[in-house]
């Protein structure tokens, strides 16, 4: 999966500094997606939900989409779950509109 080609585009859209995303997290997401491309669902709150987890998820999701796979969604299990769920849903909708991928707005996010 050539995910790095999507990193700057995702970070720019989300107004996130690409250097703030956690590379190890991205690497683990890529490995998981490579192994399970039809069931890519990951925990995004291991480090920072909005500056790393969600951007890294979207980076890998765009790469999967390019290969005709659809990611399933994300999990969150700590912090203000209601707030994070609302913001993640908004982010997915924005990303779907920005990248022309309509199913992003319907992603699953589980607490």
C-alpha positions as MATLAB code, in Angstrom:
seq = 'XXXXXXXXXXXXXXXXXXXXXXXXXXXXXXXXXXXXXXXXXXXXXXXXXXXXXXXXXXXXXXXXXXXXXXXXXXXXXXXXXXXXXXXXXXXXXXXXXXXXXXXXXXXXXXX';
ca = [
       0.000    0.000    0.000;
       1.440    3.337   -1.043;
      -0.090    5.357    1.775;
       2.556    8.028    2.015;
       1.340    9.598   -1.235;
      -1.900   10.488    0.581;
      -0.366   11.824    3.799;
       0.117   15.448    2.801;
      -3.303   15.689    1.150;
      -5.062   14.330    4.250;
      -3.067   16.464    6.672;
      -3.628   19.595    4.595;
      -7.374   18.954    4.404;
      -7.561   18.392    8.174;
      -5.199   21.305    8.931;
      -2.911   18.932   10.818;
       0.880   19.166   10.788;
       2.042   16.015    8.978;
       4.969   15.824   11.389;
       2.590   15.416   14.343;
       1.125   12.142   13.140;
       2.626    9.085   14.795;
       4.597    7.099   12.199;
       4.449    3.885   14.226;
       0.677    4.122   14.327;
       0.537    4.671   10.562;
       2.852    1.700   10.052;
       0.625   -0.524   12.181;
      -2.491    0.652   10.306;
      -0.801   -0.113    6.977;
       0.212   -3.576    8.178;
      -3.298   -4.299    9.408;
      -4.872   -3.056    6.160;
      -2.442   -5.116    4.094;
      -3.433   -8.227    6.048;
      -7.171   -7.471    6.315;
      -8.087   -5.126    3.432;
     -11.791   -6.040    3.575;
     -12.174   -5.480    7.325;
      -9.994   -2.468    8.125;
     -11.334   -1.187   11.465;
      -8.817    0.369   13.859;
      -8.562    1.994   17.277;
      -7.709    5.666   16.709;
      -7.230    6.937   20.248;
      -3.962    5.262   21.176;
      -2.084    8.569   20.827;
      -4.072   11.569   19.621;
      -7.436   11.037   17.942;
      -7.515   14.151   15.768;
      -3.821   14.820   15.106;
      -2.758   11.241   14.436;
      -5.363    8.471   14.672;
      -8.007    9.839   12.319;
      -5.491   11.279    9.805;
      -3.595    7.964    9.729;
      -6.856    6.069    9.299;
      -7.859    8.296    6.371;
      -4.428    7.961    4.757;
      -4.749    4.181    4.733;
      -8.424    4.352    3.751;
      -7.555    6.373    0.639;
      -4.912    3.829   -0.337;
      -7.392    0.983    0.152;
      -9.982    2.860   -1.899;
      -7.491    3.211   -4.736;
      -7.159   -0.599   -4.661;
     -10.977   -1.008   -4.704;
     -11.335   -1.925   -1.027;
     -13.526   -0.130    1.500;
     -12.403    0.418    5.060;
     -14.976   -0.389    7.744;
     -14.409    2.382   10.290;
     -12.765    3.304   13.558;
     -13.011    2.526   17.259;
     -12.567    4.876   20.165;
     -12.527    3.703   23.763;
     -11.352    6.558   25.949;
     -11.950   10.240   26.515;
     -15.177   12.064   25.715;
     -16.735    9.443   23.447;
     -19.774   11.546   22.519;
     -17.693   14.559   21.470;
     -15.164   12.419   19.617;
     -17.912   10.515   17.789;
     -19.526   13.736   16.590;
     -16.211   15.229   15.460;
     -15.077   12.026   13.764;
     -18.369   11.830   11.854;
     -17.898   15.452   10.708;
     -14.323   14.664    9.668;
     -15.391   11.622    7.645;
     -18.092   13.658    5.907;
     -15.581   16.400    5.090;
     -13.057   13.857    3.798;
     -15.719   12.160    1.689;
     -16.638   15.449    0.063;
     -13.017   16.535   -0.343;
     -11.790   13.290   -1.908;
     -15.017   12.407   -3.738;
     -15.681    9.216   -1.775;
     -19.318    9.215   -0.707;
     -19.215    6.175    1.590;
     -16.815    7.914    4.016;
     -19.761    9.756    5.578;
     -21.301    6.403    6.521;
     -18.299    4.925    8.292;
     -18.743    3.118   11.539;
     -17.274    4.630   14.669;
     -17.631    2.540   17.768;
     -16.994    3.424   21.352;
];
